[in-house]
Amino acid sequence: MNRGNPHNLRAAAAAKSAAAKARAEQGLRDMVRRGDPITFRGLAKTAGVSLDFLYRNTEIRHRVEQLRDQQRGTPLWGCSA
């Protein structure tokens, strides 16, 4: 039984993840431009990605948290004003 080419499967998974990341980044830009509240659920809906993907992707997760905190007026750690 042929289980497929592991290299091709890894490449396909990486491409799918990269496409989801690009959609999430574009979704964040769109939400900021429109002045939408930045939330994980809102981004998941806007970008067509899962909540799990957003929470697991450290870079996107930090960006959402940062933008959400800025909208709330929460001071960012390490900033001196």
Backbone as a chain_set.jsonl record, in Angstrom:
{"seq": "MNRGNPHNLRAAAAAKSAAAKARAEQGLRDMVRRGDPITFRGLAKTAGVSLDFLYRNTEIRHRVEQLRDQQRGTPLWGCSA", "coords": {"N": [[0.84, -1.186, 0.0], [0.647, 2.146, -0.919], [1.596, 4.973, 0.769], [1.844, 7.547, 0.004], [4.004, 10.297, -0.84], [6.169, 11.344, 1.558], [7.632, 13.746, 1.508], [6.205, 15.337, -0.327], [3.797, 15.529, 1.066], [4.572, 16.951, 3.369], [5.392, 19.334, 2.151], [2.967, 20.192, 1.062], [1.493, 20.614, 3.413], [2.993, 22.663, 4.565], [2.63, 24.675, 2.669], [-0.125, 25.068, 2.873], [-0.289, 26.041, 5.494], [1.224, 28.394, 5.256], [-0.403, 29.824, 3.5], [-2.67, 30.181, 5.098], [-1.565, 31.739, 7.118], [-0.902, 34.049, 5.67], [-3.504, 34.872, 4.948], [-4.491, 35.444, 7.493], [-2.802, 37.556, 8.295], [-3.465, 39.477, 6.37], [-6.137, 39.744, 7.001], [-5.939, 40.899, 9.558], [-4.795, 43.393, 8.862], [-6.912, 44.43, 7.337], [-8.94, 44.565, 9.284], [-7.874, 46.437, 11.083], [-7.709, 48.681, 9.414], [-10.418, 49.134, 8.905], [-11.241, 49.714, 11.418], [-12.293, 47.8, 13.052], [-13.083, 45.863, 16.004], [-10.358, 44.157, 17.418], [-10.221, 40.836, 17.693], [-9.723, 37.363, 18.464], [-11.736, 35.652, 17.516], [-13.065, 37.334, 15.694], [-11.012, 37.766, 13.842], [-10.563, 35.149, 12.95], [-12.958, 34.661, 11.615], [-12.928, 36.732, 9.673], [-10.57, 36.119, 8.228], [-10.918, 33.506, 7.495], [-9.806, 31.343, 8.859], [-8.956, 28.911, 11.408], [-9.697, 29.163, 14.934], [-7.943, 27.677, 16.476], [-5.67, 27.589, 14.816], [-4.89, 30.307, 14.911], [-4.29, 30.654, 17.651], [-2.218, 28.808, 17.937], [-0.211, 29.802, 16.287], [2.426, 31.557, 17.074], [3.494, 34.086, 16.353], [1.339, 35.448, 15.063], [-0.52, 35.3, 17.118], [0.673, 36.913, 19.131], [0.629, 39.355, 17.795], [-2.134, 39.84, 17.484], [-2.844, 40.022, 20.193], [-1.339, 42.278, 20.91], [-2.428, 44.322, 19.251], [-5.072, 44.244, 20.122], [-4.764, 45.003, 22.8], [-3.817, 47.61, 22.403], [-6.095, 48.795, 21.31], [-7.766, 48.702, 23.491], [-6.525, 50.438, 25.125], [-4.657, 49.58, 26.895], [-1.625, 49.729, 28.624], [1.442, 48.833, 27.091], [3.793, 46.355, 27.979], [7.076, 47.185, 29.002], [7.218, 49.582, 27.697], [8.034, 52.956, 27.825], [6.519, 55.86, 28.558]], "CA": [[0.0, 0.0, 0.0], [1.435, 3.367, -1.031], [1.098, 5.99, 1.688], [2.153, 8.876, -0.52], [5.37, 10.773, -0.703], [6.236, 12.203, 2.754], [8.127, 15.073, 1.148], [5.093, 16.078, -0.92], [2.82, 15.807, 2.116], [5.125, 18.047, 4.189], [5.364, 20.548, 1.344], [1.574, 20.622, 0.971], [1.113, 21.136, 4.731], [3.675, 23.953, 4.733], [1.962, 25.634, 1.779], [-1.438, 25.358, 3.464], [-0.045, 26.875, 6.671], [1.671, 29.709, 4.777], [-1.576, 30.504, 2.943], [-3.507, 30.583, 6.234], [-0.877, 32.846, 7.783], [-1.075, 35.229, 4.812], [-4.896, 35.319, 5.095], [-4.632, 36.036, 8.829], [-2.12, 38.849, 8.293], [-4.296, 40.392, 5.576], [-7.333, 39.982, 7.803], [-5.592, 41.886, 10.591], [-4.663, 44.706, 8.213], [-8.257, 44.882, 6.971], [-9.67, 44.904, 10.505], [-7.311, 47.69, 11.6], [-8.097, 49.748, 8.483], [-11.85, 49.411, 9.091], [-11.494, 50.079, 12.8], [-13.002, 46.704, 13.711], [-12.448, 45.365, 17.231], [-9.432, 43.057, 17.148], [-10.445, 39.665, 18.529], [-9.365, 36.124, 17.782], [-12.913, 35.172, 16.783], [-13.279, 38.216, 14.556], [-9.971, 37.5, 12.843], [-10.815, 33.824, 12.372], [-14.069, 34.812, 10.658], [-12.478, 37.603, 8.58], [-9.508, 35.491, 7.438], [-11.262, 32.142, 7.1], [-8.887, 30.399, 9.5], [-9.505, 28.403, 12.66], [-9.189, 29.734, 16.187], [-6.79, 26.871, 16.859], [-4.515, 28.062, 14.041], [-4.463, 31.611, 15.429], [-3.677, 30.482, 18.968], [-0.969, 28.048, 17.819], [0.804, 30.571, 15.578], [2.923, 32.495, 18.082], [3.66, 35.431, 15.78], [0.024, 36.042, 14.867], [-1.134, 35.434, 18.436], [1.231, 38.108, 19.786], [0.165, 40.537, 17.057], [-3.532, 40.053, 17.863], [-2.851, 40.498, 21.579], [-0.8, 43.639, 20.914], [-3.417, 45.225, 18.659], [-6.238, 44.266, 21.012], [-4.396, 45.821, 23.955], [-3.758, 49.0, 21.959], [-7.474, 49.271, 21.171], [-8.329, 48.847, 24.832], [-5.781, 51.461, 25.843], [-3.827, 48.931, 27.896], [-0.208, 49.999, 28.401], [2.255, 47.698, 26.694], [4.931, 46.118, 28.861], [8.379, 47.609, 28.505], [7.139, 50.889, 27.04], [8.092, 54.084, 28.749], [5.9, 57.019, 27.913]], "C": [[0.879, 1.241, 0.0], [0.815, 4.446, -0.139], [1.406, 7.402, 1.208], [3.595, 9.236, -0.248], [5.436, 11.714, 0.502], [6.725, 13.618, 2.446], [6.998, 15.927, 0.573], [4.043, 16.442, 0.125], [3.291, 16.954, 3.013], [5.068, 19.369, 3.429], [3.933, 21.086, 1.236], [1.101, 21.224, 2.294], [1.736, 22.505, 4.969], [3.009, 25.026, 3.873], [0.602, 26.035, 2.337], [-1.291, 26.287, 4.665], [0.368, 28.289, 6.255], [0.489, 30.499, 4.207], [-2.497, 30.99, 4.063], [-2.881, 31.765, 6.969], [-1.043, 34.138, 6.982], [-2.499, 35.769, 4.917], [-5.103, 35.992, 6.445], [-3.982, 37.413, 8.884], [-2.921, 39.881, 7.506], [-5.571, 40.731, 6.334], [-7.088, 41.001, 8.897], [-5.471, 43.283, 10.002], [-6.037, 45.277, 7.864], [-9.035, 45.334, 8.199], [-9.182, 46.222, 11.086], [-7.766, 48.853, 10.731], [-9.566, 50.133, 8.676], [-12.177, 49.881, 10.506], [-12.303, 49.03, 13.554], [-12.318, 46.351, 15.028], [-11.555, 44.168, 16.889], [-9.683, 41.958, 18.179], [-10.015, 38.431, 17.744], [-10.539, 35.606, 16.964], [-13.18, 36.025, 15.548], [-12.267, 37.97, 13.453], [-10.204, 36.155, 12.178], [-11.904, 33.916, 11.307], [-13.619, 35.624, 9.44], [-11.516, 36.873, 7.643], [-9.85, 34.081, 6.966], [-10.28, 31.118, 7.626], [-9.507, 29.962, 10.828], [-8.93, 29.159, 13.853], [-7.939, 28.991, 16.621], [-5.535, 27.329, 16.118], [-3.994, 29.379, 14.607], [-3.753, 31.487, 16.776], [-2.344, 29.75, 18.888], [0.14, 28.825, 17.126], [1.257, 31.72, 16.484], [3.0, 33.918, 17.553], [2.31, 36.139, 15.625], [-0.656, 36.269, 16.22], [-0.645, 36.69, 19.147], [0.735, 39.382, 19.111], [-1.291, 40.863, 17.413], [-3.596, 40.621, 19.278], [-2.372, 41.941, 21.669], [-1.834, 44.638, 20.384], [-4.653, 45.347, 19.541], [-5.959, 45.144, 22.231], [-4.323, 47.304, 23.591], [-5.163, 49.579, 21.836], [-8.113, 49.523, 22.527], [-7.651, 49.951, 25.633], [-4.925, 50.893, 26.958], [-2.37, 49.249, 27.619], [0.539, 48.724, 28.038], [3.449, 47.58, 27.635], [6.21, 46.623, 28.214], [8.362, 48.938, 27.786], [7.227, 51.983, 28.099], [7.567, 55.32, 28.023], [6.216, 58.279, 28.655]], "O": [[1.768, 1.368, 0.842], [-0.359, 4.783, -0.288], [1.233, 8.359, 1.963], [4.302, 8.548, 0.488], [4.82, 12.78, 0.475], [6.271, 14.579, 3.067], [6.847, 17.094, 0.934], [3.466, 17.529, 0.081], [2.502, 17.827, 3.374], [4.733, 20.405, 4.004], [3.715, 22.295, 1.311], [0.389, 22.228, 2.299], [1.089, 23.403, 5.51], [2.847, 26.163, 4.315], [0.222, 27.205, 2.28], [-2.081, 27.216, 4.833], [-0.092, 29.268, 6.843], [0.395, 31.709, 4.413], [-3.043, 32.09, 3.983], [-3.584, 32.682, 7.392], [-1.295, 35.198, 7.555], [-2.695, 36.983, 4.971], [-5.808, 36.996, 6.537], [-4.55, 38.342, 9.46], [-3.04, 41.031, 7.928], [-6.029, 41.873, 6.31], [-7.925, 41.869, 9.142], [-5.983, 44.247, 10.57], [-6.294, 46.462, 8.072], [-9.712, 46.362, 8.167], [-9.988, 47.038, 11.534], [-8.164, 49.897, 11.248], [-9.917, 51.312, 8.617], [-13.27, 50.389, 10.757], [-12.924, 49.332, 14.573], [-11.106, 46.521, 15.16], [-11.967, 43.273, 16.151], [-9.402, 42.118, 19.367], [-9.951, 38.453, 16.515], [-10.352, 35.165, 15.83], [-13.487, 35.498, 14.479], [-12.614, 37.965, 12.271], [-10.057, 36.034, 10.962], [-11.788, 33.325, 10.234], [-13.9, 35.243, 8.304], [-11.623, 36.987, 6.422], [-9.144, 33.523, 6.126], [-9.953, 30.146, 6.945], [-10.463, 30.57, 11.307], [-7.834, 29.715, 13.792], [-6.979, 29.607, 17.084], [-4.465, 27.446, 16.715], [-2.785, 29.549, 14.766], [-2.736, 32.139, 17.011], [-1.437, 30.026, 19.673], [1.318, 28.542, 17.349], [0.557, 32.721, 16.634], [2.607, 34.858, 18.245], [2.165, 37.297, 16.014], [-1.29, 37.302, 16.439], [-1.443, 37.446, 19.7], [0.454, 40.375, 19.782], [-1.636, 42.027, 17.619], [-4.317, 41.586, 19.532], [-2.935, 42.739, 22.418], [-2.08, 45.674, 21.002], [-5.212, 46.434, 19.686], [-6.81, 45.932, 22.645], [-4.722, 48.158, 24.382], [-5.397, 50.727, 22.215], [-8.907, 50.45, 22.686], [-8.14, 50.354, 26.688], [-4.51, 51.619, 27.862], [-1.909, 49.063, 26.493], [0.293, 47.664, 28.614], [4.04, 48.583, 28.035], [6.392, 46.495, 27.004], [9.403, 49.383, 27.304], [6.565, 51.922, 29.134], [8.116, 55.751, 27.009], [5.778, 59.357, 28.256]]}, "num_chains": 1, "name": "protein.A"}
